[in-house]
Every structure is written in C-alpha cells, then in structure tokens.
C-alpha cells in the first residue's frame, strides 16, 4: 500500500494530539497482542495502520492515478468495570479527531478527513484481559504519476 508511508507521520500527529497516551505505535504490535489475547502493558495506547486503499485513473490521462487511503487509529485501554455507560476513551478519541481532522499527514497528501469511529468493549475472561477499543477512521488522497 502506498499509504503505509503515512503510518509514521500519523503516529507523530497522534502523539501531539494526545500526550496522555502511554504508548503509540504501528499496528503490527497490536496484532501480536490481539493474537495472544492480551492488552498492551501500558494503557491507554494507540496504534496506527492503513486499512484500505483505492486507485483510480485520473480523467483525461493514463499517466496519473488518484490514490485514496483510509488510515485508522485504534485507541486501547483496559476494561473499566464501571458499567456499560462508562466510555473511558471518549476524551482521548475526541482529541485525536479534533487534531487530525483537516491536517495534511505528509507532503503531496490532501488533508485527513474524519470518516467515523467504532467502539468495542471486550469483557475479561479466564483466558483474556478485558479492554475497550476505539477505532477512528480517516481518509486522505494523493496523486501518483506513472
């Protein structure tokens, strides 16, 4: 994916948006934790990954493509156990959205646009740690010349 080059710049933006995060990194770290049914050692944490990419040929030319990339920020914290109305990542999520929405992540890329979010609460069990995951989606585009 061409958008994979945006991971490090978006990590820097998330770090500036939410200095209270105890860890920020690429999503491969999160994938290993999810596979092990564990949470990060330091929470709240954030992970950044490109989740989709579409290329379209620009009109009136065969030598230019428009690349649309979806960048996702996943915020993670431990289960609060204060009930279903407790939303421990709301303030951090709002800060990330406010800071990243409308910011260009890198040269030659258009400004990030907020495209929605999903929250998942994973209850603790005997073989896994409980956690709250807030997945925030952004979209940006660039042009690629052949």
HELIX and SHEET records of a PDB file:
HELIX    1   1 UNK A    2  UNK A    5  5                                   4    
HELIX    2   2 UNK A    6  UNK A   17  1                                  12    
HELIX    3   3 UNK A   27  UNK A   35  1                                   9    
HELIX    4   4 UNK A   90  UNK A  100  1                                  11    
SHEET    1   A 5 UNK A  23  UNK A  26  0                                        
SHEET    2   A 5 UNK A  45  UNK A  57  1                                        
SHEET    3   A 5 UNK A  64  UNK A  78 -1                                        
SHEET    4   A 5 UNK A 131  UNK A 145 -1                                        
SHEET    5   A 5 UNK A 113  UNK A 122 -1                                        
END                                                                             
